[in-house]
């Protein structure tokens, strides 16, 4: 089998639950050629992931996933091979961290109004990081016997439109693409689904500096993957892919279950001028 890589995985530093070292070890154990930890709006796990790559003998690609606003709708942009000490990136992720904590406090307040009292410090201690997300809260609720199943946390309380949900602050698309490029990285449209077939939207994003598109993803069926790959080739975009793994419960695939060819890593490095 040709070498493959999983370029889309989340750790405990955003809305996953595994530490970056465990993610990298699992990827190595599965024989992957490269792996990327792409936490939402934070670089908190990057140094740990890079050190684990040295420890377990697997190439680790620096990564992050930004939630962005484009034409009034939220989409996600992956940034690969960015400089970890880039000032604007650091300032942006710090602003997003503060907004994330405000949002989380709002959700806890709403839960308390519903008769469920959980403190911020309790969630922080459970998660083992300041970059906790809804999965940590959902798992804690399950452990405390407040819900009968993990997904109940979302369907009853935390999901979009449910009584404890609070919308999150996100950055504009144009800024995120420019910021990733300025930081020496490669911006990639994450799990675009059928939206990528809107060619005017796609060409507009390319005009802003988009350089890649995620082809292989658990939410894409074979036909859609084939069509996105064709668009990537037509518009000279790097095709990437990965499992989008967060945690075992309810995930469609395990780490490496969806993957990209190693040629994707090579092209990312060429665009970042790291070849």
Secondary structure, 3 states (H helix, E strand, C coil): CCCEEEEEECCCCCCCCCCHHHHHHHHHHCCCCEEEECCECCCCCHHHHHHHHHHHCCEEECEEEEEEEECCEEEEEEEECCCCCCHHHHHHHHHHHHHHHHHHHHHHHHHHHCCCCCCHHHHHHHHCCCCCCHHHHHHHHHHCCCCCCCCHHHHHHHCCCCCCCCCCCCEEHHHHHHHHHHCCCEEEECCCHHHHHCHHHHHHHHHHCCCEEEEECCCCCHHHHHHHHHHHHHCCCEEEECCCECCCCCCCCCCCCCCEEHHHHHHHHHHCCCC
